Amino acid sequence: MSTISTHLRNFREPTKDQLTQLFFALPSSVNGAPSASGSALAELEKMEINAVLSLGVQGEEDSYAGKLYLFPPYLAFASLDRKSARFTIPLCTIRRVERLNARAGIYALSLSLWHNMKIVVQLTSLRPTADLFCSLLRDALKVELQKGKMKAVKPFVKTCYSELLVANATVPENGDEKEGSGASKGAAGDDGGPSSPAADSMYLGGLGLKFRFPGDPKKLREASKTKLWTNYLRTHGRNLTLLRYPQCTRLIQVGLPNRLRGEMWETLSGSLYLRFENPGYYDQILEENTGRTNTSTEEIEKDLHRSLPEYSAYQSEEGIGALRRVLQAYSFKNPETGYCQAMNILAAAILIYMSEEQAFWLLEVICDRLLPGYYSPSMHGTLLDQRVFESLVQRCLPVLHDHFQDVDVQLSVASLPWFLSLFINSMPMVFAFRIMDCFFCMGPKVLFQVGLAILKINGEKLLQIQDDGQFIHLMREYFASLGDSAHPHSSDPRARAITRFQELLLVSFREFAVITDETIQSERRKYRSEIVHSIESFSKRSAVRNLHTLERFTKEQAGLIYDALFKAICVEPPPAVALPPPSLLTTKGEAEERPETRIGLKTFRVFLSEICTWARTEKIVSNGFQQRVDREIAEHELIDRLFYFWDTSYRGALSFQDIVLGLDAVMFNDLMENIEWFFNLHDKNKDGFLTKDEVLTLSESLLFIFRHEIGDAYLGAVSRFMSNAFEYGDALLPRPEGADPNSEPPPIESNQPYMNLATFRMVVLADEILESFFELDFSATFRLEPVPIQDVPNSNGGLLGDLWQNLASDDNRRIFNRFTDGIGKTIGKHQVFTRPAIGKYTALEEPKARESLLTPTMRHSASKASLTSPIEPAATSAAASAPGPSPPTLDVDQSGTVSSATSAEFSPMPPMPSMFHAAANAAALMERTPFAIDDAKDDDDESDIETDVEDDGVMDEVDAFLEAHDSGLTEAERELAQDLINAEPVK
């Protein structure tokens, strides 16, 4: 059976603090525990303060006004426009904090970082606020020192290629290289840094170091890019201490050097901090799960050889083994997600540039933070963003959207693989990796901007297509020509030099710069409810289809059972199942069974109250202002007994299949089958006998079912049942040999076998009310009614949304109901009616009772017609007697046929939405087309790290779409910030 998940309904918009942590790529948790472990950190306060940031090198960068954030154990800064300048640095990389001796009223700090670089932060808030911030910063630094995290920086930075790159760089002729030479000295001296032969082999890298990187290094201008990045990293920090200024964004848009790409990806995404805080975790999780097999590992094995098969590393066991270990480690760490489609493509691409451990943490960040819900069983994140993308196409390219509608072309047929594989499977890898560079730098909005640009550039040709096949063919032709000139017939040589890929980036970041993170979030909120309902409808069909047997139910009836079960899970979520250790799960060669949703007793009570009239208490309240039905979930030993009776596998929880089988055993029974079922339900040890205690328990069960019936008819029936049961049971007990048959029966313990099924059947049939109950009424109390579609909780975190949620809460509704009830009681209009579970008798007269089973007149019973109420025909005996219209009800007769008031209630299920068609067929669409431009070329004499390369205009291609950057400072404030760079610390 498929899993039944309600977590999509529990989605809540992230809070302000959470959004800030996402913006700065701060790690949240690992295995549910804070990644920055330690009880002391939980007590440290967070704080933000207005500040002006200046780089400690005169004239190197402008100063920027913004906000400084203290998130122990991290310090972060963002400029006012949130794009010009920003950084996220661990506190353990701060070597010294000094207050600068500045003019009166100026509060400035100088921070010396790990790489001997200095930044100056001018705190522009009030003096008490600045003092408080400094106090909190001092406390957080003390905690880092006590934990010994500062000692962990040395070995960690040795794993970063940027250390080798800067250490081996040639010092400029002017000799003004205090910070850079200091960094090189520190790296090569005390740390045994990368300039030494031993350290040269310590930095982490991907499969490309051995199997070559895709593309031709000369055409990719690797040497020029490397030189530019070396200069930037020397003055702006690297890895743990990287400062991101506008020049950093420009360099990323040009494209990262192959050897530096893996490190920059993990730095920009924040996975670097996860790797730093959790050393050895990757190896540990692999070791703990050695030899473990489950559904995810089986799926991984199927897809290993489908992952970028044209790349030489994945034609060898070395590459396949690395990919296997990364995917398995992720599935072991995230068992609920496990392994999902397109993860193999993503991991295979990442491993070209990163080590296994780096790839593992980056995959974690992509799946959980950057693209949540993309790589999950429901693919809800992908489907939601496909709906958002369609909306943006309709808004930005309305003519093209209308054409797609007219010719019935599904946009998601092509765009879904773009988003799922980050364009890796659609275009040549050398260009897809450029898009990934921008994705990690600027966030998920890049996918939408590039997607819109692709459609706009090919707009005229797309208006000629007539079906999905032509759409896909056109896109493949376009992607194969991305390396060609965008203007091959132009007379201007600079225009001819512009490739189609450069044109794509130009259109993406210039014409669609209006697509911001806020735009994406707003559109997601708009369409989330629609997508959740579509996914739930699809999951329902899948769950019904995956049942091993429907027994006597139809698919429509099974769907109604699913609806009631889903509602119960929403109201009372089942507890998470704690998996036993891997070694106890499977034996060698045996895979774990597929996970399925199972409900506990609390959830079962809610479910049963939805489909069974005696498992709930319904009070119809009228107070002169309103009439409402208050439903309460009943709790009784009978319900608990029924739960364990249906739990035939003795797991302490019920699956959807268990519930279907259990209901089938009771809803289609005739008189004798119902009597036997009720007997077996109370036969605890299944020996075919009821003890005296079990007879009493059975009587209590009947009283519970009849508790809300009008009159004393059912109470009298149960009373007579008990009298007859014990009277007849005693009479049938065996007597000792030679004893008088009329003498008292021998004493018997209350836990000894007392009554068998034949005796119980005779006692029930002796009472006409009980006979009618087991023949007609008992099965009729199980009613499969259409459950109204529940609205998805409003996830809007705005002021009005929060206000409405607070006003419309269940607590406030209960307060309002109590208030109106109080007024109704005062004016004498408050009435409460309890709706009976059966509702057969509406008069207080009790039908004539039968005589004892042992009397001679026991065969002279009243007519069955006496059971019919003179007020209500027998044909409607199962209808509720409470006032008000009753909901449409699905009743099951003895032949198993379905009867309903309206045929519309059981119309066929709606067809699968188009996006789900695309998702279901995504496997075929994910087939990658090999491109010749991706062929790896020899890297001539390690030219990547040469520094004497002439400037070949590598930065020119991004000048056309550079965004304006505002420092947020006046000229006087800018001059003050620059003066603080050379200020002396306070003695």
Summary of the structure (lengths in Angstrom):
residues: 987
radius of gyration: 36.6
end to end distance: 71.6
largest distance: 126.5
contacts: 3010
relative contact order: 0.10
helix: 52%
strand: 10%
